[in-house]
Amino acid sequence: MSHRSITQLFDLTGKTAVVTGGSMGIGYGIVKRLAEAGATVIIADVDEAEGNRKVAELAKLQRQTFFVKTDVSSEADVVALIRATLGRTARLDIFVSNAGIYPQTPVLEMDVALWDKIQAVNLRGMFLCNREAARSMVAVGSGVIINIASVDSVHPSMVGLAAYDASKHGVWGFTKNLALEVAKQGVRVNAIAPGGITTEGVERTMGAANLRENIKTFEERIPLGRFGEPDDIATVALFLASDASAYMTGELVVVDGGVLLS
C-alpha cells in the first residue's frame, strides 16, 4: 500500500455513510465527525423532527447530510433506507449501526414484551442493518460496517440491564462472524464498546435532577476520572471508517476511560 498522509487517510470526500440513531447522542456525534471528514451522511432515526433539525443545523456548516425516517426493527424500513441511500448517492461506503435502547428492569420484574422490544431494536435491528448494508457493499467489493456495542458486551455494568447486556453480547458475537463472512469480499466489520457516555438518553435514564450526582458516583469507578462524551466515540468511529484502520476487521474497540480495568 502506498504511503499516504494523515489528511489523505482520514479524507472521506466522495463517500456515503449511514448512521442509525443519528439524530442525538453518540449517533449525532458520529454524524458530525464523518460529515466533517467529507462524507455525505444519511441520518436514520425514528425521530423525524429531531433528525430534520440536525440536518438543518449541519447545513449551516456546509455539511452534506440527509434524513431518512427509519425504525431499525422493521425489515421494510431498513430495506427502504438502503434503497433511499443508493437512490440519492448511488453508493454506500460506511454503515454505522448505532440505534439502541436500554430500559432498566430487573429480570425478576421483566415481562416478555420489554425483553422482545429491547432485542428487536438492539439485536434484530443491528442484524437487519448489517445484512442489507453488507449486501450492497459485497456487490461492489468494498465497504465498512461499524456496530456500536457496549462495555456490557464483555462485562455487566449494573443490575437491571440484563436484556440490554444480552443484546450487546449478541452484537459483539455477530460482528465477529459477519467480519469473517465478508472479509474476502472487501468489507470490514468492527465494533466499538463505549463505557459511560453523557447523552440525552443517559439524562432521561438517570433523571435530570439527579444527573450530576449520579455521574459523580459513576465517575469514581472510571480510572480517567470522567464520563465520556459523544465525540470520544465519534473520533474512534472516524478511525474505523477511514483507511487508517484498513488492516482491522472483526475487532472490538473499547472506549471506556479504563472502567474495565477496575
N, C-alpha and C positions, 0 to 999 in steps of 0.2 A: 504494500500500500504506500502510495507516495506521501511524502511529508506535507502536512497542511498546517497552516497557522491556527492559533486558538480561535480567531474570528471565523475562519472557514469551517472549523469543526462544529461550531455551535450555530452556524447560519442555517436557518430553516426556510429561507426565502424560496417561494415556489411550492412549498409543501402544504398539505392539508392535514389538519388534526381535528379529532373529535374528542370532547371531554364530557362525559356524563356527570350529572350532578354539578354542572359547571357554573351555575349562577351564584353560588355562595361558597364560603369556607375554603377548604383545600382545593376544591374543583375550580373555583374562580381564581385562586392564586395560580394554579397551573395554567389556566386560560391566559392570564396576563403575561406570564413568562414565555409561553410558546408564541403568543402573538408578538411580543417584543422581539423575539428572535427571527421574526419574519414570516411565520406560518399564517395561513388562513385558518381560523379556528371556528368550529361549529360548537356552540354551547347547546348541549342536550339536557333538558331538565323538565320536570313536571310543572314547575312554577313559571308560567308563561310571562306574567307581568314582570317578575324579577329578572328573568332571562333577557327580555327585551330592553329593560332598563340598563342592564350591564352592557349590552351591545351598543346602546346609545352612548354610554359612558366611555367605552373604549374607542368609539368612532371619533370622539373629540381628541384622542391621542393618535389618530391616524392608524389605528389598528383595524385589521380586516377580520371582523367576526360576524357570525350569523347565529340565529337561534332556531332550533327545531324542538318543538314540544315532544317529549318522549317519556313514556313510562317504561323503564328498562325491564320490568317483569312481564311486559306484553311482547310476545313474539312479533306481532304485526307492527307494533311501534318501532321495534328495533330494526326490522327489515325496511320499514319506511325511512328510518333515519339514515341508513346506509344508502338507500336509493336517492334520498334528497341530497346527501353529501356529494355523491357521484354526479348527480344531475347539475349541481351548482359548480363544482370544480373539476369534475371528470377524474378525480384521483382521491385516494385515501392512503396517507403515508404513516400517520400516527393515530392510535386509538388509546385513550386513557379511560379505563373503566373505574370510575370513582364513586358513582352513586351508591349510597348505602344508608341504612338506618340502624339505630342502636337503642331501642327501648330497654329500660332496665326493669326486669321482673324475675324474682327467684324462680327456679324450676318448679318448686312445690306449689307455686301460686300461678303458674303459667298455663293458659289454655292453648289448645291446638291452633286456634285462629291466629294468635300472636306468633307462635312458632312458625307457622306457614307463611305469614306476612314477611317476617324477617328473612327467611330463606328465599322467598320469592324475589325480593329486591336484591339482597346481598349476594346470593349464590346463583339462582336461576338467571337473574339479570346479567350478572357477570358472564355466565356461560353463553347466553344469547348474544351479547355484545361481542365477545371473543370469537364465537363461531362465525358470525356474519362479517366481522372485520377481517378475520383470517381468510375467509373465502375470497374476499375481494383482493387481499394482499397476495395470496398464493397465486392468483390468476395473473398477476404482473411480476411476480418473483421478488417482491421486496415489501418491507413494512415493519413497523414497531408497535407492539402492544404493551401497555403498562397497566397492571392491575394494582389498585390500592387495597392492600391487605391491612394488617394491623400488628402491633406487638402482641396482641391477643391471638395471633396466628400461631405463636410459639409458646406463650405463657399467659395464663389468665390474669386479668388485672383486678377484678373485683367480683363479688357475688352479685348476681342479677344480670350478668351478661353471658350466660351460658349459650343462649341461642345465637347471639352475635358471635361469640367465640367459635362456635361450631361452623358458622358460615365463613368466618375468616380463615379457619383451618382449611376449609374447602377451597377457598380462593388460592391459598398457597399451594395446596396439592394439585389443583387444576392447572395452575400456572406452570409448574414443572413439567407436567405431562404434555400440555399443549406445546410448550417450548421444544420438547423432544420430537413431537409430531411434525412441526412445520419448519424446523431449522434448515433442512436441506432445500426447502422452497424459498429461502431467503428472508424468512420472517423471524424476528426476535421477539421473545415474550419474557418480560421481567415483572417483578412486583416490588412495591415499596411498603414497608411496615412502619407507619407513623406511631409515635407514642402520643403523649398528651399534647394536643394542638388546640389553641384558643380559637374557636369558631362560633358562629351563631348557634349551631346545633349544641355545642357544649354549654353555651349560656342557657339555652332552653332546658337542657337536661339538669344542670346544676341549680338553676333558678337564678335570675338576675340579681336578686337581693343578696344571695349568699355566694355569688361567683368569686369575689376576691378572697373570701375566707376559704372556700373550697380549693381554689387554685393554690393558695398558700400551703394547705395541707398536702396536696399532691406534689408540690414543688420540693418539699422536704425529702421526697423519695427519688428525686432526679439529680444525679451527680452534677450536671451542668447548672443546676440551680434555677431553672426557669421552664415554664411551659413553652412549647414550640409555637411558631406562627405559621400560617398557611404558606408563606414564602419559603420556609425551611423545607417543606415538602416539594414545592414548585421548582426549586432550583435542582433538586435531585431528579425530578421528572424531566426537566430540560436536559440534564446529562444523559438520562436513559433514552430520551427521544433523539438525541444527536449522535453523530458519528464518533463522538468521544468515547462512547460505550460500544463500539462496533463489534468487540470480541466478547460481549456479555449476552448470555441468554439463560433462562431458567434460574435466575438469581433472585434472592430476596434482600433488598437493601433496607436495613433497619435504621430509622431516623427517630431516635427517642431520647436524646440528651443523656444517654447512658443508663436509662432506667433498668434495663435488663441485666445490668451489672450488679444491681443491688438485691 
